Amino acid sequence: MPALALARFRSAITLGVLAVLLMVGVAWGWGAVTEPFTSSDEVPVCTPTDIPAETKVYPDQVTVSVANAGTREGLAGRTMQLFTEGGFGEGGISNAPEDTEVPFAEIWTDDPDNPGVRLVKSYLGKRAKVVRRESGLPGVNVVVGDDFVELAAGRKAVQSDQDSEICSPPAEADADTGVVD
């Protein structure tokens, strides 16, 4: 009998140690799963870029944000898709303030002569207006209304008349080399 009791005692100790290890593993796993992700490499939507006078600005250098001032749901998202398909950088999407009355399209900016603004305006067509107003979105701020349907055939580039600053999409690192374009 003492051999049988010793075997049972060893089995109980083994099961107890395994249970403690299981509990430690569960506690560690739960802590790892519930810990917030670290995001030290957050990439901004756009970065300020100095544009010297007489320099051409292309769509891939300009970030556009779109706000919906109309009643059509998803208008800002569809308009943003048109801009990104045209080569522009993607900024923010939002609804315009409720008191906003924009039937077609406007660009809200504090610098109407900015080359990025002039380039985006060429894609909105002759009916679009440039208005001195802040919107708080990154890049060139486009506000679209219910009459807006599609982009015009805009210019391929606009030359800067003076030293300017535009908000450009962030440079992307090459996945193979890690080199920033």
C-alpha positions as CSV (number, residue, x, y, z in Angstrom):
1,M,0.0,0.0,0.0
2,P,2.7,2.6,0.7
3,A,3.9,2.3,-2.9
4,L,0.3,3.0,-4.1
5,A,0.0,6.0,-1.7
6,L,3.4,7.3,-2.9
7,A,2.3,7.1,-6.6
8,R,-0.9,8.9,-5.8
9,F,1.0,11.6,-3.9
10,R,3.4,12.1,-6.8
11,S,0.4,12.3,-9.2
12,A,-1.3,14.9,-7.0
13,I,1.9,17.0,-6.8
14,T,2.4,16.7,-10.6
15,L,-1.2,17.8,-11.3
16,G,-0.9,20.7,-8.8
17,V,2.3,21.9,-10.5
18,L,0.7,21.6,-13.9
19,A,-2.4,23.6,-12.6
20,V,-0.1,26.3,-11.3
21,L,1.7,26.5,-14.6
22,L,-1.6,26.6,-16.5
23,M,-2.8,29.5,-14.3
24,V,0.5,31.4,-14.8
25,G,0.2,30.9,-18.6
26,V,-3.4,32.1,-18.7
27,A,-2.6,35.2,-16.6
28,W,0.3,36.0,-18.9
29,G,-1.7,35.4,-22.1
30,W,-4.6,37.5,-20.8
31,G,-2.2,40.4,-20.0
32,A,-0.7,40.2,-23.4
33,V,-4.1,40.1,-25.2
34,T,-5.5,43.1,-23.3
35,E,-2.4,45.3,-23.5
36,P,-2.9,48.2,-25.9
37,F,-0.8,48.1,-29.1
38,T,2.2,50.4,-29.2
39,S,2.1,52.8,-32.1
40,S,5.3,54.7,-32.0
41,D,5.5,54.7,-35.8
42,E,2.3,56.7,-36.4
43,V,2.4,58.2,-39.8
44,P,0.7,61.6,-40.2
45,V,-1.9,62.1,-43.0
46,C,0.2,64.7,-44.6
47,T,3.4,66.7,-43.9
48,P,4.1,70.3,-44.7
49,T,6.3,70.6,-47.8
50,D,8.0,73.8,-48.9
51,I,7.5,74.5,-52.6
52,P,9.9,77.1,-54.1
53,A,8.6,79.6,-56.7
54,E,8.5,78.3,-60.3
55,T,8.2,74.6,-59.1
56,K,5.6,72.3,-60.6
57,V,3.2,70.6,-58.2
58,Y,1.6,67.3,-59.2
59,P,-1.5,65.5,-57.8
60,D,0.7,62.9,-55.9
61,Q,2.2,65.8,-53.9
62,V,-1.2,67.1,-52.7
63,T,-3.4,65.7,-49.9
64,V,-7.1,66.3,-50.2
65,S,-9.8,66.2,-47.5
66,V,-13.5,66.2,-48.4
67,A,-16.5,67.3,-46.4
68,N,-20.1,66.6,-47.4
69,A,-22.4,69.6,-47.3
70,G,-25.2,67.9,-49.1
71,T,-28.0,65.5,-48.2
72,R,-26.6,62.5,-50.2
73,E,-25.1,60.0,-47.9
74,G,-21.5,58.9,-48.7
75,L,-20.9,61.8,-51.1
76,A,-17.6,62.8,-49.3
77,G,-16.4,59.2,-49.5
78,R,-17.2,58.8,-53.2
79,T,-15.6,62.2,-53.9
80,M,-12.4,61.2,-52.0
81,Q,-12.3,58.0,-54.0
82,L,-12.3,60.1,-57.2
83,F,-9.5,62.2,-56.0
84,T,-7.3,59.3,-54.9
85,E,-8.0,57.5,-58.2
86,G,-6.7,60.8,-59.8
87,G,-3.5,60.5,-57.9
88,F,-4.1,62.8,-54.9
89,G,-3.2,61.8,-51.4
90,E,-6.1,60.8,-49.1
91,G,-6.8,63.2,-46.2
92,G,-9.9,63.3,-44.0
93,I,-13.5,62.7,-44.7
94,S,-16.3,64.4,-42.7
95,N,-19.6,66.2,-42.8
96,A,-19.6,70.0,-43.2
97,P,-21.0,72.0,-40.4
98,E,-24.9,71.9,-40.4
99,D,-25.3,75.6,-41.4
100,T,-23.1,75.1,-44.5
101,E,-24.8,75.9,-47.9
102,V,-22.7,74.6,-50.7
103,P,-24.8,73.6,-53.8
104,F,-21.9,72.3,-55.9
105,A,-18.3,72.5,-54.6
106,E,-16.0,74.8,-52.7
107,I,-12.4,74.8,-51.5
108,W,-12.0,76.2,-48.0
109,T,-8.6,77.7,-47.6
110,D,-6.7,80.6,-46.1
111,D,-4.3,80.7,-49.1
112,P,-6.3,80.8,-52.4
113,D,-3.1,81.3,-54.5
114,N,-1.5,78.1,-53.1
115,P,-0.5,75.7,-56.0
116,G,-2.2,72.7,-54.3
117,V,-5.4,74.7,-54.1
118,R,-5.2,75.8,-57.7
119,L,-4.5,72.2,-58.8
120,V,-7.4,70.7,-56.9
121,K,-9.7,73.5,-58.2
122,S,-8.8,72.5,-61.8
123,Y,-10.3,69.0,-61.0
124,L,-13.5,70.6,-59.6
125,G,-14.3,72.6,-62.7
126,K,-15.5,76.2,-63.4
127,R,-18.5,76.0,-61.0
128,A,-16.4,75.4,-57.9
129,K,-15.5,78.4,-55.7
130,V,-12.5,79.1,-53.5
131,V,-13.6,80.5,-50.2
132,R,-11.4,82.0,-47.4
133,R,-12.5,79.8,-44.5
134,E,-11.0,77.3,-42.1
135,S,-12.2,73.7,-41.9
136,G,-9.7,71.9,-39.7
137,L,-9.1,69.0,-42.1
138,P,-5.6,68.2,-43.4
139,G,-4.5,69.3,-46.9
140,V,-6.7,71.0,-49.4
141,N,-10.2,71.1,-48.0
142,V,-13.0,70.4,-50.6
143,V,-16.6,70.8,-49.5
144,V,-19.2,69.2,-51.9
145,G,-22.9,69.7,-52.2
146,D,-25.8,67.7,-53.8
147,D,-25.1,69.1,-57.3
148,F,-21.6,67.7,-57.4
149,V,-21.3,64.4,-59.4
150,E,-17.8,63.9,-60.8
151,L,-14.4,65.5,-61.2
152,A,-13.4,67.4,-64.3
153,A,-10.4,66.6,-66.4
154,G,-8.0,68.6,-64.3
155,R,-4.5,69.8,-65.0
156,K,-1.6,67.4,-64.7
157,A,0.5,70.0,-62.8
158,V,0.4,73.6,-61.6
159,Q,3.4,75.8,-61.3
160,S,3.9,77.7,-58.1
161,D,4.0,81.5,-58.6
162,Q,5.7,82.1,-55.3
163,D,7.3,80.3,-52.4
164,S,4.5,78.2,-50.9
165,E,3.8,75.4,-48.5
166,I,1.5,72.4,-49.3
167,C,0.5,69.4,-47.3
168,S,1.9,66.4,-49.0
169,P,1.2,62.7,-48.4
170,P,3.9,61.1,-46.3
171,A,6.8,59.4,-48.1
172,E,6.4,55.7,-48.0
173,A,9.2,53.3,-47.3
174,D,10.0,50.6,-49.8
175,A,9.0,47.3,-48.3
176,D,12.1,45.5,-49.7
177,T,14.8,48.0,-48.9
178,G,13.2,50.2,-46.2
179,V,14.3,53.3,-48.2
180,V,11.9,56.2,-48.2
181,D,10.8,57.3,-51.7
